[in-house]
């Protein structure tokens, strides 16, 4: 399998395996801090924090996920039943030694997104003072339980960031507005 598909496969594996769902109660905090780069205002009651992973912090990688809407049981690729939300937000942050390395990683993630999704539109958009490359797409793989999504990519200082909103057909909110609302809750600590 090509190296460029590793990122997408990792995200899909996390989504489908239910690894972002934790057996313990979700973290009860109004401000989520990821690394030394980012805080997310977590006060929007429509978003349920599913979990935050700092397990790869030694490598400078951070991950968080939120669910929105209704849930329904879904059998993942391992045969495990998980609760699947109408929409999910996945955030991946990589903190690197310099801005050049961050840019290289972000470019790699962006290229993987371009190759792995049926991209409808690619634009540059600014939210809360930060500019992102935004991909709007449909899923090519019919086995994936989501029908559409929006991914944004950016570099902040020496950090690379990818945020994905994946939606099922049952999601009734506007995905563009949902992503904008989330990005406007993101504050970068390093510029």
Helices and strands as residue ranges (DSSP letters): G 3-5, H 6-17, E 31-34, E 38-41, E 47-53, G 57-59, E 61-75, E 81-95, H 99-116, E 118-127, E 130-138, E 148-156, E 159-167, H 175-183, E 186-188
